[in-house]
Structure formats: structure tokens, C-alpha cells
């Protein structure tokens, strides 16, 4: 295989609670090694993540120690590891279908796609080191883990008529998901939007590579990778290993007006219950 240059470091990062990876999961993780022999492969378990944060980002230890959900640990770690070293982060159940050399542009600073919810991809991160978007995502995650916001909101991105990435306007999305609001995909999207607006990551957005835009289904990097909804055997394996999985977060995402309406109705029902109790006491 001929050597080639690109701006994104040729390192693949993956993580799991333990370094004993079951076959149903190792089939996916092995695909990254088999299809990309020119890349260095680095695997971190929970112990490795703790040591990394303690040494490289000790200011995040307070938040890390408060995390109860393994997925949130992976969320925070992926932002920090890609910010420091760059390269490729892939969820452990994500499968490489087409070798990276065939679809990563050599000049790209960040390779992503846009999801059905107008978000950048969070289960597959591909970036140069020092990308301030991931630093900001880690900072936001820290605050959320400490303070646990009940709701997060984002606008989303689109591809404009000039084929450049643009912010969507006027129809914000949001989620109340108790896990996703800590450090999940919406937090990365918020960080990206913040850096886009304040122009703190101009070099990143100048050379961003948006591989595809999801329409009626997730485009999964234009079919270059596979990150399907979890199969029963995969979920059973996680259960056997005492590793909880995200709920179906697509169902948890809704427009801000839908969220506000639901909150108003919840308060209304609560008030009506109290009035009925008071009324029954007066009558008796």
C-alpha cells in the first residue's frame, strides 16, 4: 500500500468498559483494523480513560467521578482524546465498510455527516488535533454533568446553495433525555454551533468535509460505515456485561414548542388535581 499524507492523524480510537470484547462487538471493532492497516489502533477501557483524564485533563476529574452511565464516560473521553491527539474515534458497535483512505479528503480538518436531526456525527469523530469544537463540547459536558440541565436545545446545520455549511434558523430541536443532555450528541452540536457563530474555529469549518446529509434515514457517512440500530444480541451482550445502552434518542428529540406545550400541559394537570382535592375537602 502506497503511503499518503492527510491532515487528520492516522490513529483509530475506541473504548469499552473492559478490554475483553465479546465476539458480537469485536466483529465491528476488528473492521477498523482490517480495512485500515496504515492506521495505529488504540483501545481504552474505563481504567485507561481514568488514567488519561487524571494525567492530561485533571480539571475534568470532578465531573468524571460523578458519571454513573458508561456511555457518558465515553462521550466525555472522546471529546478530550480527539481534541488532544486528533484521529478517528468510532463507537465500539460502529463498523468500517469502506477503507478510510478511499473517502477522507487529505485536506479535511473535520469529517462528519448531518443526521436526521441536523446534528453533526458524534458516534464517529474524525478530526485534526486542537479542534476547539471538541474542547468546547468537553467544557459543556463538564457543566452539564455537574448541574444536570433538564433540557438542551440546538438549531442544527444544513448545506447552503453555495455548498457550504450553514446554521438552520427558526425551528429549534431539543431533548429532555437524562443521558443525552449530559454529554451526548446534542452537546457536541451545541458546541459546533457556538464555535460557528463566534468564528473561533474558522479553519475547521473552512476545510470541513460533510460526507452526506441524512434525509429519510441516517446516511451513515454515505454508506462508508455502518451504525445500525442495536440488534438483540448486541443489547443482550451489553446487559450481560452490566453496560446500559442509550434509549432510542431519536424518539426523545422534539421541537422546542412541543416541549413547552408538554410542560404547560403537565403543570395544568397538576393544578387541576390539586383543585379537585381542595374541592372534595370543601364539599365534605
N, C-alpha and C positions, 0 to 999 in steps of 0.2 A: 504494500500500500504506500503510495507516494505521500510524503509529508506535506503539510499545508498549514498556512497561517490563518488565524482568525482572532478577533479581539476578545471573544469570550474564552476564558481558560478551559482547557480540556480536562476537566475534573467532574466526575459524577458523584453526587452526594445522596445518600439515602439513610433512613433511620427507622428503627422499630424499638419496642420496649426491651427486647432481648436480642442477642446476636444469633440465637437459634431460630432460623427462619423456616417455617413449615413449607412443605412442597407446593401447596396451593398458592403460596405467596412467592416462593423462590423462583417459580417459573417466570413470573413477571420481572423480578429484580435481576435475574440472570440475563434477560434480554438486553439490558443496557450494557452489560459486559461483552456479550457475544457479538452484538452488532456494532460496537464502538471500541475495538481493541486499542485504538490510539489514545483513548481516554484513560486517565487514572481513576480508579473506583475507590471511594471511601465510604465506609459504613459506620454509623454511630448508634450505639444503644443508649438507654437512659443514663447509664453511668458515664459514658463518654460525653454526653451532652452536658451533664452537670459539671464535669471537669473543664470542658471548653468554656462554659459561661463563667465559672469561677475564676479562670485564669485570664480570659480575653475580655469579658464583659462583666466584671464583678458587680457593677451597679445594677444589674438585672437579677441578681440572686434573690433579692427580697421577693420579687414577683414570681420567679421560677419556683420558689419553695411553696408558694401559695396555690400552685396549679394542681388540681385534682384529676383532670382529664388528660390522658396521654396525648390526645390529638392537639391540645393546646400547647403542650411542651414542644411537639414537632413544629407547630406553627411559629412559635417564638424563635426556635432554633434555626429554622430555615431562613428567616429574615437576617439573622445575625451571621450565619455562616456564609450566605451569598454576599452580604454586604462586605464582609472581610476578605473573602477569597474569590468570589465570583464562581462561575462554572454552571453546572446543571444540577438542580435539585428536582427529584422525582418522587412522588408518593410511592410507597412500597408496593401498592397494587396497580401501579401505572406500568404499562408495557410499551417498550420501544418497538415499533413496527418497521420504520424506515431508518437506516443509519443517519445519525446527526449530520455527518459531513455532506449528505445529499440535500439538506434543506435549511441549514443555518447559513445565512449570508456572512461572509468573512468580516464585513464592516459593521455588523449589527452590535449594538450595545446592550440591547434587551430584546429577547424574542418572546412573543406571547400571542394569545388569541383573545377575542372578545366572546364572552359567554352569552347564554340566553338572557342573562340579567345585566348585560352591558358591562360586565366586570372583566378586568384583566385576569389571566390564568394564575391561580395560586397553587394548584397541585403540581404544576411543572414550572419551575423558575429557571430562567436562562439569562444570565447577565454577566457583565463585566464587574470586577470588584469596585467598591466605593460608590455603588449606586445609591444615592440619597433617598430614593423611594423606599428601599428596604430598611434603611436606618430609621426613617420616619414611621414605617409600619411597626418596627420594633418598639419605638417610643410610645406610639399609640397603644400597642398591646400591653406595655407595662402599666400605663394609666388605667386601662380597662380591667386588667387582672386585679389591680388594687381596688378600684372603685366600682366595678361591675355595672356598666350602664345598662338600662333596661331596653334601650332601642338605639340602633345605629342606622344612618341614612346615607345614601350616596346618589349621585346624578347618573353616572355611567359615561362611557365613551362611545363614539361612533367614528366611522371613516367618512370624511367630508368629500365634497366634489373634487377637491384637489388631491385626493388620495392620501391626505394626512389625517392623523388622529385629532378628534375634536371632542369637547365636552358636550354631553346632552343637556338640554335645558327644559325645565317646566314639568317634568314628570318623574320626580324622585322615587327611588325604591328604598325599602328599609326592611329590617328584620328585628324580631324580639327573641330570636333563638338564643338560649342561655350560654351556648358554647361559641357560636359564630360571632357573637358580639364581643368576645374577648380578644381573639387574635386571628380569626378566620378570614376567608376571602373578602368579606366586606371591609375589613380593616386595611388590607392591602389596597383595595380600591380607593378608600378614603385617602390614604397616604399618596397614591398616584395622582388623585385629583388635586390635592393640596399642592404637590410639587409642580403640577402642570399650571395651576393658577398663579403661584408665586414665582414661577420660572426658575426654581432652584435646581432643576435637573434638565436644563436645555439640551445638553449634549446627549443625554439619554433619549429624550423624545425626538431629537434630530435624526438619530440613527436607529430608532425603534423599528423592529420588524414584526408587524402584525400578520401572522401567517394566514388567519382566516377570521371571519365574523360569523358567529352562530346565528341561524335563522330559526328553523323549526325543531332542530335538535343540536346538541353540542357538537361543534365541528372538530374537536379534539386535534388541534394543530393540523387541520386538513387531512386527517387520517394517518398522519405520521406517527401518532402514538394512540394507545387505547386506554381509556379510563372509564370503562363502562360502570353502570350501577352495580354495586356489590352482589355477587352470586351467593346463594345459600351456603355453599361450602366455605366460602371466604368468611362470611359472617359467623358461621359456626366455629371456624378456627379462631377468630378473634374472641369469641365467647369462651372457648376452652382455655384461652391464654389470659382471660380476665382483662381483655382490652376492649373498652366500649367504643362504639362507632358513632359518628355523627348521625343524627336523624336526617331524613330527607330534607336538606336545607332548601331545596327549590320550593317546597311547599310552605316553608316558613317565610319566604320573601314576598312582600306585598307593597303596594303603593302607600305613601305616607298618609293619603286621605283615607284609605281603607283602614289603616292602623288607628287614626284618630277617631274614625267612626266607631270602630270596635271598642275603643277606650270609653267613648261617650256612652255607648250602649251598656257597657259593663257598669259604669257609675250609675246610670239611670236605673238599672235593675237592682243595684244595691240600695238606692234611695227608696225605690218602691217597696222593697222587702221591709225596710225599717218603718215606712209609713203604715204598712199593713199591720206590723207588730204593735205599733203605737195605737192604731185604730182599734184593734181587737182588745187591747187593755182598757181603753176608754169605754168601750161597749160593755165589757164585763164589770 
